[in-house]
Amino acid sequence: MIKATLFPLAAMLLFWNWYNAPNETRSAEAIALCEAQPRTEDTNQTRNNFRIERNEDARVTTILLEIVPEMMKFGLDTFNVKAGDKIILEIDNLDGMQHNLLIAKPGTLDKVGAAADAMLRDPKASEKFYIPEIPEVLFSTKMIGPQELYTLTFTAPTEPGNYPFVCTFPGHWRMMNGIMVVEG
């Protein structure tokens, strides 16, 4: 009963304040109390902010990998790491939807993608972050929410090669993929 009474009163108060406010504050943003403010930048453009730092002494490589807004792609198609190095992969989800990232064995992108597609029949696929439970998957993240920065830390494989990285959220893997080149 109280909720049913308070909501209309709160709505009337908000509308009254908005209606009597000066013209410059009459906007959707003025009454959207619980919504995040929209980005002021053009989200259709790639920001091209990438960072790859390597500390030779500590054998640590830090990579910033952005998810390009509204494009279903990563900001880098390829990045290089040294075999056996500690890798700190910072994934910045600038998009408005969830994504994940996994790194697989060389030459297994199609197999991992097919396994991700098959997960749609699994009622617990979302609880597994759409990560197939197959030996080809080496490293993976949880689902990364919109505007979330996630750090994945791992040791690069000791075997040189081209290791695919991919988002396996349903329908994404064919477009959202790239190559981590492991150098000897």
HUCORKA-V68615 format. One record per backbone hydrogen bond with DSSP energy under -0.5 kcal/mol. NH is the residue of the N-H (numbers start at 1). CO is the residue of the C=O. E is the energy in kcal/mol with one decimal. If there is no record, write none. Layout:
nh = <NH NH>
co = <CO CO>
e = <E E>
This chain:
nh = <5 6 7 8 9 10 11 12 13 14 15 16 17 18 19 20 21 25 26 27 30 31 31 32 33 43 45 50 51 53 55 56 59 60 61 62 63 64 65 65 66 67 68 68 71 72 73 75 79 81 83 84 84 85 86 87 88 89 89 90 90 91 91 92 92 93 93 94 94 99 102 103 104 105 107 108 112 113 114 115 116 117 118 119 119 120 121 122 123 125 128 129 130 131 132 134 137 138 138 139 141 144 145 147 147 148 150 150 152 152 153 154 156 156 160 161 163 163 164 165 166 167 168 172 173 175 176 177 178 179 180 181 181 182 182 183 183>
co = <1 2 3 4 5 6 7 8 9 10 11 12 13 14 15 16 18 22 23 25 27 27 28 28 31 41 42 48 64 62 60 54 55 55 86 53 88 51 63 90 64 92 66 73 68 68 68 66 179 181 183 156 157 82 59 154 61 87 152 63 88 89 150 65 90 91 148 67 92 144 166 139 164 136 162 105 108 109 110 111 112 113 114 115 116 117 118 119 121 122 124 126 125 128 130 132 134 103 136 103 101 99 143 93 95 145 91 148 89 150 151 87 85 154 158 182 161 180 162 178 102 176 166 169 169 172 172 175 165 77 163 79 179 161 180 81 181>
e = <-1.4 -3.0 -2.2 -0.7 -1.3 -3.0 -2.7 -2.5 -2.4 -2.5 -2.5 -2.8 -2.6 -2.5 -3.2 -2.3 -0.8 -1.8 -1.3 -1.4 -0.7 -0.7 -0.7 -1.1 -1.7 -0.9 -1.3 -1.0 -0.6 -2.9 -3.1 -0.8 -1.4 -1.6 -2.6 -2.9 -2.7 -2.6 -0.6 -3.4 -0.6 -2.7 -0.6 -2.3 -1.4 -0.6 -0.6 -3.7 -1.8 -2.7 -3.2 -0.7 -0.9 -2.0 -2.5 -3.8 -3.0 -0.6 -3.1 -3.2 -0.7 -0.7 -3.5 -2.0 -0.6 -0.7 -2.7 -1.0 -1.3 -1.7 -2.2 -2.7 -2.6 -2.1 -0.5 -1.4 -2.8 -2.8 -2.5 -2.0 -2.2 -2.5 -2.1 -1.0 -0.5 -1.5 -1.6 -2.1 -0.6 -1.9 -1.2 -1.5 -2.4 -1.7 -0.7 -1.5 -1.6 -2.8 -0.6 -1.6 -1.7 -4.1 -0.6 -2.2 -0.7 -1.8 -2.8 -0.5 -2.9 -0.5 -0.5 -2.2 -3.1 -0.5 -0.6 -1.8 -0.7 -2.8 -0.6 -2.2 -2.2 -2.1 -0.5 -2.6 -0.5 -1.6 -3.0 -1.3 -2.5 -2.7 -3.5 -2.7 -0.7 -3.1 -0.7 -3.0 -0.7>
